[in-house]
């Protein structure tokens, strides 16, 4: 029996998902000399670390998970030779809320941990 010629390349590893973890895994595997194919169902790579325009007509890009980038271990940055600069910000969190008699929203400082919210029924 004759085998049909292969028209598609073969890969040592196929990574399913082009999120930040899949990309890091693929980078390590490629540095180790493996041929790697990353498959992603969305039109862009990055997963939860990607920001998006979430409000139609508002030219602001947000990501609920952008903090994941700040958790990227220094060792991975060094291992992969990434040219990455992270900047601290004074505001750690913003929660959209409306309080009677006050301005909407609650800003939390990056240098101070806010007290826990009051428990209901106490």
Secondary structure, DSSP 8 states (H G I E B T S, - for coil): -------S---SEEEE--BHHHHHHHHHHHHTT--EEEE-SSSSSBGGG--EE-STT---EE-TTTHHHHT--HHHHHHTT--------SEEEEE----TTS-S-EEEESSS-------TT-
